[in-house]
Amino acid sequence: MAGTDFDIQYIAHLARLDLTEEEQRQLGAQLQQVLGYMDKLKEPEVGGVEPMAHALPRSNVFREDAVRPSLPHEEALRNAPARANGLFVVPKIVE
């Protein structure tokens, strides 16, 4: 990809940049270097390497789910500022 020509004016237009001739030459050289580095990623032989999301094995850090008795209904509503028909009453926020 490093040898590929690209239109620096088109790229500048896409990025909404107004570049001078000198800036176009400078940016073109920098983009050419970036593309050269990208070509280096193709060099290593990775045929036998298994794809992975992380370099180190990861495991879930959460505890296992366990069924436990829930809070009794009356105890849950005990400290509610307002309740009606066994439910919490909250201020209306939708107009």
Backbone as ProteinMPNN parsed JSONL, in Angstrom:
{"seq_chain_A": "MAGTDFDIQYIAHLARLDLTEEEQRQLGAQLQQVLGYMDKLKEPEVGGVEPMAHALPRSNVFREDAVRPSLPHEEALRNAPARANGLFVVPKIVE", "coords_chain_A": {"N_chain_A": [[0.813, -1.188, 0.0], [2.092, 1.126, 0.412], [3.228, 1.986, -1.936], [1.116, 2.892, -3.355], [-0.554, 5.444, -5.077], [-2.26, 8.29, -3.884], [-4.899, 10.67, -3.765], [-4.239, 13.591, -2.434], [-5.554, 16.019, -2.323], [-8.218, 15.248, -2.54], [-8.517, 13.816, -0.157], [-8.066, 15.883, 1.66], [-10.259, 17.454, 1.047], [-12.359, 15.768, 1.899], [-11.831, 15.832, 4.62], [-12.403, 18.398, 5.118], [-10.398, 20.376, 4.905], [-8.376, 23.154, 4.154], [-5.678, 23.258, 2.414], [-2.363, 24.449, 1.844], [0.003, 24.326, -0.907], [2.491, 23.494, 0.097], [1.724, 22.374, 2.551], [0.192, 20.278, 1.573], [2.142, 18.676, 0.342], [3.669, 18.008, 2.592], [1.769, 16.693, 4.238], [1.126, 14.626, 2.519], [3.539, 13.181, 2.452], [3.647, 12.379, 5.132], [1.349, 10.776, 5.317], [2.097, 8.792, 3.559], [4.171, 7.6, 4.99], [2.698, 6.546, 7.154], [1.116, 4.656, 5.817], [3.172, 3.023, 4.998], [4.042, 1.945, 7.444], [1.774, 0.47, 8.012], [1.991, -1.52, 6.118], [4.0, -3.038, 7.25], [2.669, -4.56, 9.085], [1.766, -6.693, 7.673], [3.897, -8.355, 7.343], [4.762, -10.328, 9.42], [4.533, -13.883, 9.976], [1.59, -15.341, 10.618], [0.096, -17.589, 10.495], [-0.222, -19.916, 12.13], [-1.233, -18.921, 14.458], [-3.692, -18.63, 16.885], [-6.725, -16.808, 16.649], [-7.525, -14.144, 18.908], [-9.128, -12.219, 21.492], [-7.906, -10.973, 23.601], [-4.62, -10.631, 24.943], [-3.957, -11.973, 27.245], [-5.446, -14.603, 29.182], [-8.813, -14.149, 30.199], [-11.223, -13.966, 32.791], [-14.549, -14.036, 34.112], [-15.213, -11.672, 36.602], [-17.258, -11.469, 38.308], [-19.446, -12.648, 40.902], [-20.936, -15.91, 41.198], [-24.293, -16.444, 40.145], [-26.835, -16.756, 42.512], [-29.699, -18.194, 43.915], [-31.674, -16.538, 46.192], [-33.675, -15.755, 49.056], [-36.043, -13.131, 48.595], [-36.544, -9.662, 49.548], [-39.119, -9.101, 51.869], [-42.357, -7.913, 50.839], [-43.749, -5.885, 52.357], [-41.656, -4.971, 53.971], [-39.942, -3.874, 52.074], [-41.442, -1.671, 51.273], [-41.549, -0.21, 53.563], [-39.981, 2.136, 54.236], [-40.786, 3.902, 52.282], [-41.567, 7.11, 50.997], [-44.08, 7.674, 49.998], [-46.87, 5.628, 49.287], [-49.12, 3.468, 47.53], [-51.682, 1.132, 47.114], [-49.898, -0.987, 47.506], [-47.617, -0.238, 46.115], [-44.799, 1.859, 45.172], [-45.171, 5.367, 45.248], [-44.433, 7.891, 43.059], [-43.31, 11.163, 41.963], [-44.854, 12.577, 39.059], [-43.11, 12.739, 36.042], [-43.305, 12.987, 33.347], [-44.635, 15.001, 30.888]], "CA_chain_A": [[0.0, 0.0, 0.0], [2.969, 2.291, 0.481], [3.502, 2.446, -3.279], [-0.123, 3.354, -3.959], [-0.757, 6.892, -5.127], [-3.564, 8.723, -3.409], [-5.177, 12.071, -4.072], [-4.197, 14.332, -1.176], [-6.582, 17.058, -2.391], [-9.489, 14.585, -2.259], [-8.518, 13.518, 1.277], [-8.222, 17.17, 2.345], [-11.659, 17.859, 0.853], [-13.17, 14.938, 2.794], [-11.579, 16.284, 5.992], [-12.746, 19.82, 5.151], [-9.17, 21.118, 5.157], [-7.887, 24.006, 3.08], [-4.231, 23.107, 2.552], [-1.481, 25.071, 0.856], [0.798, 23.342, -1.651], [3.51, 22.957, 1.011], [1.038, 21.498, 3.502], [-0.201, 19.072, 0.846], [3.346, 17.839, 0.185], [4.043, 17.516, 3.916], [0.766, 15.719, 4.652], [1.274, 13.467, 1.636], [4.687, 12.407, 2.922], [3.286, 11.762, 6.408], [0.412, 9.683, 5.04], [2.874, 7.722, 2.919], [4.85, 6.899, 6.086], [1.692, 5.773, 7.891], [0.785, 3.493, 4.995], [4.341, 2.142, 5.041], [3.975, 1.215, 8.716], [0.69, -0.5, 7.907], [2.508, -2.646, 5.352], [4.803, -3.872, 8.139], [1.769, -5.486, 9.778], [1.562, -7.859, 6.815], [5.133, -9.138, 7.267], [4.902, -11.508, 10.274], [3.779, -15.082, 9.636], [0.644, -15.573, 11.708], [-0.761, -18.692, 10.072], [-0.504, -20.863, 13.195], [-1.643, -18.222, 15.672], [-5.135, -18.645, 17.061], [-7.267, -15.469, 16.897], [-7.947, -13.916, 20.289], [-9.551, -10.856, 21.789], [-6.984, -10.423, 24.589], [-3.342, -11.336, 24.995], [-3.962, -12.82, 28.432], [-6.77, -15.17, 29.434], [-9.635, -13.365, 31.111], [-12.391, -14.664, 33.306], [-15.535, -13.148, 34.701], [-14.857, -11.348, 37.976], [-18.474, -11.392, 39.1], [-19.784, -13.862, 41.638], [-21.932, -16.761, 40.575], [-25.665, -16.134, 40.519], [-27.388, -17.69, 43.495], [-31.075, -17.891, 44.279], [-31.807, -16.221, 47.612], [-34.999, -15.186, 49.329], [-36.079, -11.69, 48.368], [-37.021, -8.818, 50.634], [-40.588, -9.136, 51.953], [-43.012, -6.768, 50.216], [-43.998, -4.824, 53.343], [-40.366, -4.426, 54.418], [-39.445, -3.041, 50.982], [-42.211, -0.43, 51.244], [-41.564, 0.375, 54.903], [-39.404, 3.489, 54.263], [-41.233, 4.68, 51.122], [-42.205, 8.352, 51.408], [-45.495, 7.581, 49.634], [-47.204, 4.351, 48.661], [-50.55, 3.253, 47.296], [-51.987, -0.193, 46.557], [-48.729, -1.841, 47.594], [-46.599, 0.233, 45.176], [-44.174, 3.15, 45.451], [-45.752, 6.502, 44.542], [-43.377, 8.84, 42.725], [-43.845, 12.319, 41.22], [-44.954, 12.453, 37.604], [-42.048, 13.523, 35.39], [-43.62, 13.09, 31.923], [-45.715, 15.966, 30.679]], "C_chain_A": [[0.857, 1.252, 0.0], [3.237, 2.846, -0.905], [2.273, 3.01, -3.969], [-0.197, 4.871, -3.94], [-2.152, 7.201, -4.6], [-3.684, 10.211, -3.649], [-5.287, 12.856, -2.773], [-5.245, 15.444, -1.173], [-7.952, 16.468, -2.07], [-9.608, 14.286, -0.76], [-8.718, 14.804, 2.079], [-9.66, 17.67, 2.21], [-12.579, 17.072, 1.783], [-13.041, 15.393, 4.243], [-11.909, 17.767, 6.165], [-11.544, 20.682, 5.536], [-8.813, 21.947, 3.934], [-6.365, 24.057, 3.222], [-3.497, 23.881, 1.465], [-0.709, 23.961, 0.155], [1.841, 22.683, -0.745], [2.88, 21.992, 2.01], [0.595, 20.202, 2.829], [0.987, 18.126, 0.671], [3.725, 17.207, 1.525], [3.062, 16.437, 4.383], [0.854, 14.454, 3.797], [2.42, 12.579, 2.071], [4.36, 11.696, 4.225], [2.322, 10.598, 6.199], [1.127, 8.501, 4.386], [3.632, 6.922, 3.975], [3.886, 6.025, 6.871], [1.328, 4.513, 7.109], [1.946, 2.507, 4.946], [4.37, 1.324, 6.318], [2.878, 0.165, 8.672], [1.131, -1.728, 7.106], [3.348, -3.579, 6.215], [3.944, -4.878, 8.891], [1.511, -6.749, 8.967], [2.772, -8.796, 6.816], [5.17, -10.375, 8.154], [4.029, -12.666, 9.796], [2.881, -15.424, 10.824], [-0.303, -16.73, 11.392], [-1.139, -19.636, 11.196], [-0.993, -20.215, 14.478], [-3.168, -18.191, 15.746], [-5.635, -17.219, 17.317], [-7.731, -15.329, 18.342], [-8.341, -12.467, 20.474], [-8.577, -10.178, 22.744], [-5.709, -11.261, 24.603], [-3.275, -12.299, 26.175], [-5.353, -13.403, 28.638], [-7.53, -14.326, 30.457], [-10.797, -14.22, 31.585], [-13.319, -13.639, 33.954], [-15.196, -12.921, 36.172], [-16.084, -11.253, 38.877], [-18.723, -12.715, 39.821], [-20.818, -14.664, 40.857], [-23.322, -16.316, 41.025], [-26.163, -17.204, 41.478], [-28.803, -17.245, 43.84], [-31.128, -17.678, 45.782], [-33.206, -15.675, 47.849], [-34.963, -13.67, 49.15], [-36.627, -10.976, 49.592], [-38.556, -8.909, 50.685], [-41.197, -7.824, 51.467], [-43.211, -5.609, 51.205], [-42.699, -4.187, 53.837], [-39.769, -3.517, 53.346], [-40.146, -1.695, 50.954], [-42.183, 0.338, 52.566], [-41.066, 1.825, 54.926], [-39.818, 4.351, 53.073], [-41.913, 5.961, 51.598], [-43.702, 8.36, 51.086], [-45.72, 6.239, 48.967], [-48.713, 4.249, 48.529], [-50.726, 1.897, 46.637], [-50.762, -1.1, 46.534], [-47.609, -1.459, 46.638], [-45.991, 1.538, 45.658], [-44.917, 4.228, 44.636], [-44.646, 7.518, 44.338], [-43.981, 10.007, 41.978], [-43.857, 12.05, 39.718], [-43.89, 13.326, 36.953], [-42.302, 13.677, 33.894], [-44.786, 14.052, 31.769], [-46.588, 15.542, 29.536]], "O_chain_A": [[0.387, 2.326, -0.376], [3.453, 4.049, -1.054], [2.381, 3.555, -5.068], [0.064, 5.504, -2.917], [-3.101, 6.458, -4.847], [-2.682, 10.922, -3.727], [-6.309, 12.795, -2.089], [-5.774, 15.778, -0.113], [-8.762, 17.112, -1.403], [-10.668, 14.48, -0.167], [-9.456, 14.814, 3.064], [-10.213, 18.242, 3.149], [-13.482, 17.647, 2.39], [-14.007, 15.351, 5.004], [-11.712, 18.325, 7.245], [-11.643, 21.585, 6.367], [-8.94, 21.477, 2.803], [-5.832, 24.802, 4.044], [-3.947, 23.958, 0.322], [-0.758, 22.802, 0.566], [2.053, 21.472, -0.807], [3.428, 20.925, 2.285], [0.621, 19.141, 3.453], [0.848, 16.914, 0.834], [4.061, 16.025, 1.591], [3.48, 15.385, 4.868], [0.677, 13.345, 4.3], [2.295, 11.354, 2.063], [4.745, 10.542, 4.416], [2.462, 9.552, 6.833], [0.789, 7.345, 4.64], [3.729, 5.699, 3.872], [4.214, 4.89, 7.217], [1.242, 3.427, 7.682], [1.734, 1.297, 4.864], [4.688, 0.136, 6.285], [3.035, -0.918, 9.236], [0.692, -2.844, 7.384], [3.408, -4.779, 5.949], [4.434, -5.934, 9.292], [1.084, -7.764, 9.517], [2.672, -9.924, 6.333], [5.589, -11.426, 7.667], [2.931, -12.459, 9.28], [3.368, -15.757, 11.904], [-1.385, -16.825, 11.971], [-2.27, -20.12, 11.227], [-1.151, -20.898, 15.49], [-3.843, -17.782, 14.801], [-5.04, -16.494, 18.113], [-8.262, -16.273, 18.928], [-7.934, -11.596, 19.705], [-8.428, -8.957, 22.715], [-5.733, -12.456, 24.308], [-2.604, -13.329, 26.101], [-6.344, -12.756, 28.3], [-6.964, -13.856, 31.444], [-11.287, -15.086, 30.861], [-12.911, -12.528, 34.294], [-14.924, -13.874, 36.903], [-15.961, -10.987, 40.073], [-18.257, -13.768, 39.388], [-21.485, -14.141, 39.964], [-23.498, -15.864, 42.156], [-25.939, -18.398, 41.278], [-29.062, -16.057, 44.033], [-30.684, -18.527, 46.555], [-33.846, -15.183, 46.919], [-33.984, -13.013, 49.503], [-37.106, -11.6, 50.539], [-39.214, -8.804, 49.65], [-40.62, -6.754, 51.662], [-42.865, -4.469, 50.894], [-42.658, -2.984, 54.092], [-39.157, -2.499, 53.67], [-39.522, -0.68, 50.647], [-42.745, 1.429, 52.659], [-41.682, 2.665, 55.581], [-39.255, 5.427, 52.873], [-42.746, 5.915, 52.504], [-44.494, 8.97, 51.804], [-44.892, 5.765, 48.19], [-49.473, 4.847, 49.291], [-49.998, 1.555, 45.705], [-50.615, -1.906, 45.615], [-46.73, -2.278, 46.373], [-46.596, 2.248, 46.462], [-45.246, 4.01, 43.47], [-44.0, 7.958, 45.289], [-45.062, 9.87, 41.407], [-42.974, 11.378, 39.186], [-43.774, 14.51, 37.267], [-41.586, 14.425, 33.229], [-45.804, 13.922, 32.449], [-47.554, 16.231, 29.208]]}, "name": "protein", "num_of_chains": 1, "seq": "MAGTDFDIQYIAHLARLDLTEEEQRQLGAQLQQVLGYMDKLKEPEVGGVEPMAHALPRSNVFREDAVRPSLPHEEALRNAPARANGLFVVPKIVE"}
